[in-house]
Amino acid sequence: MRNIILSVVLLITSTTMNGQIFKELYKDFLKYGTVYAAGDISNSVEAIEPTYVLERTDNVYEIPIIKDNTEVFPFDYRYGFGIRKLARFDYERKPKNFYDGTESQLAFTAPTSAFKGLEYQFHFEKERWRGRDFTNYRYFLKHTGKHHIVKVETRQVENINVNYNSAEARFRLPIGKKFSISAGAIVRGHDRAYGYNPIEIYLNETTTDENGNEFPTNYWFGLANEYGYSDNPTTYTDNTTGEEFTDYLWRDEDGNIVAFSDADFRERIFPSIMNEFNGRAWDLLDPWVEVAPIIGFDFYHYKSDFWFHAYGNYILPYHQYIAGEKDFSYLHRNSWGKGGHNNLLKGEQWHDYSFGINLGTKVGKNLGIFVEGEYSKMWDSRLYQTTFGVNYTFK
C-alpha cells in the first residue's frame, strides 16, 4: 500500500513538474512567437538586347553561321520556413500582415533590445537567382537583461558569399532610463580568407642566385602549363610589309588554339586560371575563429511625435585567433610579399565597428520627416544602407 501511495505521489509530482516546465517553456520561448513558411516566384532578369556569335567552322572564310548567344535564365524563386520571436521598437512597424523571413529588424544589430528577455529567429531558405541555386539560413538567439546581453548568431547568404558565426556576452550598465553602455567579449568565425591572395603570393615568390640576382620562382606561363595549356614560339609575317616577329601560340589541352600571343593569353585566358588557383588554395584552409573585446552603447527616446534611437558597437583591436591557420588569417593580411611570408611580423590588428541611427519627427499634424541609417565594417566588408524621406498627409 505504501508503495502504491508513493508511486501515486511521484506520478502527481512528476506531472506537476512537467506541466510547470512546459508552462515556463511556453512563456519564455513560444509565447508571442510565430511559426511561418513562405516563398515567392518571379521572372528572372532579361537581356536588354540579344547577343550573337559566329559558330566555329573549319573554314573561316565560308558563309558564317550566326548563333544566338543571349543568356536566358529560368524563373527566380525563394521559399523558406522558420520560427521567430523578435520585439519591435516603438517606431518600428510590422512591414506586412505576415512574416516571410526577409524582415530586417534592429534586434539583430542594436546592442540592447526593445524588451528584456529572450528573442530568437531560426530561418532556413532555398532560392534561385539568375539560374544559380543558393542555400541561406539565419539562426539567431539573444537574451537581454538589466545587466547583461548574451547573443549567438550563425548566418549564411550564399549569393553574396556571407558565412558568419558569432557569440558574445556583455555586461550592461543602464544610465538613466534611455541610455546604456555595455562591454564584454565576442567570438567570431568566418570561412572567407579575408586579405589572403594565393595567386599574388605564388607569383611574387622570388629566388636569389649565387650572384645575388633576384628572379621569380614561379613564372605565370609555367602555371598555365600546369593547367593543361601549351605554348609554342611562332613566327608571324606581315603580308603588307614583310616584317616578321615572333610570339607564342597558345593551345588548350584538346589542342584548340585559344590565343595568338602571350599578351592575348594573359588578358583573356589567364584570369580564369588565377581564379581557379585561388579557389583550390582557399579550399585547403580550415575556417578561422577569433576572439576580441567588444563595447557598445544604446540611446533610445520615443514620443509619438518625435523619436531618436542611436546605437553602436566597437570591436577593439585586440583580436586573438583561436582556430584556423594564423599565418593565413586576417591578422597577417599584410605579411605577404616578395619571397613569401615575413615570419618576423607579429600581425597587424584592425578595427571593426557598426553604428546606426533612427530619427523621426512630426511637424504639426501633416508633415513627417524620418532618417534611418546603418553602417558596419567587418574585416574587409563594408555594409551600409540609408533611408530618408518626407511624408505629407492631407487632412
Secondary structure, DSSP 8 states (H G I E B T S, - for coil): -HHHHHHHHHHHHHHHHHHHHHHHHIIIIITT-EEEEEEEEE-----SS--EEE---S-TTS---EEE-------EEEEEEEEEE----TT---SSSS--S----TTTTSSS-SSSEEEEEEEEEEEEETTEEEEEEEEEEEEE-SSEEEEEEEEEEGGGTEEEEEEEEEEEEEETTTEEEEEEEEEEEE-S-TT--HHHHHHH-EEE-TTS-EEESS-HHHHHHHTT-EEEEEEEE-TTT--EEEEEEEE-TTS-EEESSHHHHHHHTHHHHHHHHHHHHHHTS--EEEEEEEEEEEEEEEETTEEEEEEEEEE-S--EEEES-GGGSGGGTTSEETTEE-TT-------EEEEEEEEEEEETTTEEEEEEEEEEEETTEEEEEEEEEEEE---
